[in-house]
Each structure stands twice: as C-alpha cells, then as structure tokens.
Amino acid sequence: MDLLLQIWAGLFYLFNKIFLAVGESKQQKYWRIIGWICYLVGLPAWVIIFVIKHNWIAASLEAGGAPAMLFGLVSAWHGHSSSSVKFERIAKYSIYGFVAFGTLYSFYDYGGLRTLVQLLEIFIVIGYLFGTYYIARRQWTGWLWFMLMNISCGYLMFIQQKYLLAYQQYISLLFVGYGLWHAYIRNKKSAS
C-alpha cells in the first residue's frame, strides 16, 4: 500500500510540474489546466502519506490546498475576473485555516516546535503558499518558492524513508527550473 501511495502521489505531482512548466514555455492555457488537474488528482495520496507519518502541518496544508488548486485551475481556464478574485479569497482563507489547525495540532502532538520534521513542514508550507499564489497569478517568483517547497519536501521524504517521493521531488526541480526560466522571460518581454 505504501508503494502504491508513493507512486500515486509522486506521479501526479511530477506531472503537475511538467505541465505547468510546459504551459509557461508554450503560453497555452491547456497545459496549465492539465497541470492543475494533476495536482488535484495527486492530492489525496499526499494527505494520506503525511497523516500516516504524523506530518500534521503538511497534511493540513495539502487538505486545505484544494481550493487553491481549484483557483489555479479556474485562473488558467478563465483568466482573472471579479469572480476569481472572490474565489481567490476563499482559497486563501481556507489554506490559512487548515495550516493554523495543523500547526497547532503538530505543536500539541510534539510538545511544541521540537523536530526537524516540523521545520521542514513549515518550509513546505511557505514554499507552497507563495508558489501556488504567484504561479496562479502568472508571476515568475512563484517558481522560486516552489523550489523551496520541493527541496524541503524531498528532504523530509528522504529522512522518513519515502525514497520514491524524495527522488520525485528532486526530479520536479528540473521542471520547476524550466518553468522559472520561461516565466521570467515572459515577464521580462511583457515589461518591455
């Protein structure tokens, strides 16, 4: 079961990075839409893996992140509109609520901020929140935040002996770098 969860989680999150990066390079919303859908498909497996390992902060981030993923999908599909601004607020507050709950529960479970695992989870949260927000808004800096998320999650998975997921996170960095390059070039061209 553990291997199946790792394959499910890792494969769809890797596809997410690939399709989002291709969407940046091709300037086609179709690829970004597929990328956000892949993220949503992989989400349940990640939540299960994090809960099993008592990674409460990361688990709550993933669970609360579904509205943010839907916001990314809606933004890719329709662009930004007044209705997407309202949806963006819902997504943002949903994540904040879940992360606050997960962090408090983690501190309760571990007796405070006491482990490297918790610190890595906090880095995952920071990278995820800023990365998802800025990528959904088509800003290149989101890819830098995704790098922090991938490195932190990869190390967390490595020390928890989820090697398949650790390698998937580091392979994802290649596609995150590719997306960063193309998003940076796009923003530079639009600014001139």
C-alpha positions as CSV (number, residue, x, y, z in Angstrom):
1,M,0.0,0.0,0.0
2,D,2.9,2.4,0.9
3,L,4.5,1.9,-2.5
4,L,1.1,2.5,-4.3
5,L,0.6,5.7,-2.4
6,Q,4.1,6.9,-3.3
7,I,3.6,6.2,-6.9
8,W,0.1,7.9,-7.0
9,A,1.3,10.9,-5.1
10,G,4.7,11.3,-6.8
11,L,3.5,10.7,-10.4
12,F,0.7,13.2,-10.4
13,Y,2.7,15.9,-8.6
14,L,5.5,15.3,-11.1
15,F,3.0,15.6,-14.0
16,N,1.8,18.8,-12.3
17,K,5.2,20.4,-12.5
18,I,5.8,19.2,-16.1
19,F,2.5,20.5,-17.4
20,L,2.7,23.8,-15.6
21,A,6.3,24.3,-16.9
22,V,5.3,23.4,-20.4
23,G,2.3,25.8,-20.1
24,E,4.8,28.6,-19.2
25,S,7.0,27.8,-22.2
26,K,4.2,27.4,-24.8
27,Q,2.0,30.2,-23.4
28,Q,-1.0,27.8,-23.7
29,K,-3.6,27.6,-21.0
30,Y,-4.4,23.9,-22.0
31,W,-1.1,22.7,-20.4
32,R,-1.7,24.8,-17.2
33,I,-5.2,23.4,-16.9
34,I,-3.9,19.8,-17.1
35,G,-1.2,20.7,-14.6
36,W,-3.7,21.9,-12.0
37,I,-5.9,18.8,-12.6
38,C,-2.9,16.5,-12.0
39,Y,-2.2,18.3,-8.7
40,L,-5.8,17.7,-7.6
41,V,-5.6,14.0,-8.5
42,G,-2.4,13.5,-6.5
43,L,-3.7,15.5,-3.5
44,P,-5.5,12.6,-1.6
45,A,-2.4,10.4,-1.7
46,W,-0.2,13.1,-0.3
47,V,-2.7,13.8,2.5
48,I,-2.7,10.1,3.4
49,I,1.1,9.8,3.4
50,F,1.5,12.9,5.6
51,V,-1.1,11.8,8.1
52,I,0.4,8.3,8.4
53,K,3.8,9.9,9.3
54,H,2.2,12.5,11.7
55,N,3.2,15.3,9.4
56,W,0.2,17.4,10.6
57,I,1.4,20.7,9.2
58,A,2.0,19.3,5.7
59,A,-1.2,17.2,5.8
60,S,-3.3,20.2,6.7
61,L,-1.7,22.3,4.0
62,E,-2.5,19.7,1.4
63,A,-6.0,19.2,2.6
64,G,-6.6,23.0,2.8
65,G,-4.9,23.5,-0.5
66,A,-7.7,22.0,-2.7
67,P,-9.4,25.4,-3.0
68,A,-6.1,26.9,-4.1
69,M,-5.6,24.2,-6.7
70,L,-9.1,24.9,-7.9
71,F,-8.3,28.7,-8.0
72,G,-5.2,27.9,-10.1
73,L,-7.4,25.8,-12.4
74,V,-10.1,28.5,-12.7
75,S,-7.4,31.1,-13.3
76,A,-5.9,29.0,-16.1
77,W,-9.2,28.4,-17.6
78,H,-10.9,31.8,-17.5
79,G,-8.1,34.2,-16.5
80,H,-8.6,36.7,-13.7
81,S,-12.1,38.2,-13.2
82,S,-14.1,39.6,-10.4
83,S,-15.5,36.1,-9.6
84,S,-12.0,34.6,-9.5
85,V,-11.0,37.4,-7.0
86,K,-13.7,36.2,-4.6
87,F,-12.7,32.6,-5.2
88,E,-9.1,33.6,-4.5
89,R,-10.1,34.9,-1.1
90,I,-11.9,31.7,-0.3
91,A,-8.9,29.7,-1.3
92,K,-6.5,31.8,0.7
93,Y,-8.5,31.7,3.9
94,S,-9.2,28.0,3.6
95,I,-5.4,27.3,3.5
96,Y,-4.7,29.7,6.4
97,G,-7.4,28.0,8.5
98,F,-6.1,24.5,7.7
99,V,-2.5,25.4,8.2
100,A,-3.2,27.1,11.5
101,F,-5.1,24.0,12.7
102,G,-2.4,21.6,11.5
103,T,0.4,23.7,13.1
104,L,-1.4,23.9,16.4
105,Y,-2.1,20.2,16.4
106,S,1.5,19.5,15.4
107,F,2.7,21.6,18.4
108,Y,0.3,19.7,20.6
109,D,1.4,16.3,19.3
110,Y,5.1,17.0,19.5
111,G,5.0,19.3,22.6
112,G,6.0,22.5,20.6
113,L,8.3,23.1,17.7
114,R,10.8,20.4,18.5
115,T,11.8,18.5,15.4
116,L,13.5,18.9,12.1
117,V,10.4,17.3,10.5
118,Q,8.2,20.2,11.8
119,L,10.7,22.8,10.5
120,L,10.8,21.1,7.1
121,E,7.0,21.1,7.1
122,I,7.0,24.9,7.7
123,F,9.3,25.4,4.8
124,I,7.0,23.3,2.6
125,V,4.0,25.5,3.7
126,I,5.9,28.7,2.9
127,G,7.0,27.4,-0.5
128,Y,3.6,26.1,-1.3
129,L,1.6,29.1,-0.3
130,F,3.8,31.7,-2.0
131,G,4.5,29.4,-5.0
132,T,0.9,28.5,-5.7
133,Y,-0.3,32.0,-5.3
134,Y,2.3,33.6,-7.6
135,I,2.1,30.9,-10.2
136,A,-1.7,31.2,-10.4
137,R,-1.2,34.9,-10.8
138,R,1.4,34.2,-13.6
139,Q,4.3,35.7,-11.8
140,W,7.8,34.1,-12.2
141,T,8.7,34.4,-8.5
142,G,6.2,31.6,-7.7
143,W,8.7,29.1,-9.3
144,L,11.4,30.2,-6.8
145,W,9.0,29.4,-3.9
146,F,8.2,26.0,-5.5
147,M,12.0,25.3,-5.3
148,L,11.9,25.8,-1.6
149,M,8.9,23.6,-1.3
150,N,10.4,20.8,-3.4
151,I,13.8,20.8,-1.6
152,S,12.1,20.8,1.8
153,C,9.6,18.1,0.9
154,G,12.3,16.0,-0.8
155,Y,14.5,16.1,2.3
156,L,11.5,15.3,4.5
157,M,10.6,12.3,2.4
158,F,14.2,11.2,2.4
159,I,14.6,11.2,6.2
160,Q,11.2,9.4,6.5
161,Q,12.4,6.7,4.1
162,K,9.9,7.6,1.3
163,Y,12.7,7.4,-1.3
164,L,10.5,7.3,-4.3
165,L,8.8,10.6,-3.3
166,A,12.2,12.1,-2.4
167,Y,13.5,11.4,-5.8
168,Q,10.3,12.7,-7.4
169,Q,10.7,16.0,-5.6
170,Y,14.3,16.4,-6.8
171,I,13.3,15.5,-10.4
172,S,10.5,18.1,-10.1
173,L,13.2,20.7,-9.5
174,L,14.3,20.3,-13.2
175,F,10.8,21.2,-14.4
176,V,10.4,23.9,-11.8
177,G,13.7,25.4,-13.2
178,Y,12.3,25.1,-16.7
179,G,9.1,26.9,-15.7
180,L,11.0,29.6,-13.9
181,W,13.1,30.3,-16.9
182,H,10.2,30.6,-19.2
183,A,8.1,32.6,-16.8
184,Y,10.9,35.0,-16.2
185,I,11.4,35.5,-20.0
186,R,7.7,36.0,-20.4
187,N,7.5,38.6,-17.7
188,K,10.6,40.4,-19.0
189,K,9.1,40.6,-22.5
190,S,5.8,41.9,-21.2
191,A,7.6,44.6,-19.1
192,S,9.4,46.0,-22.1
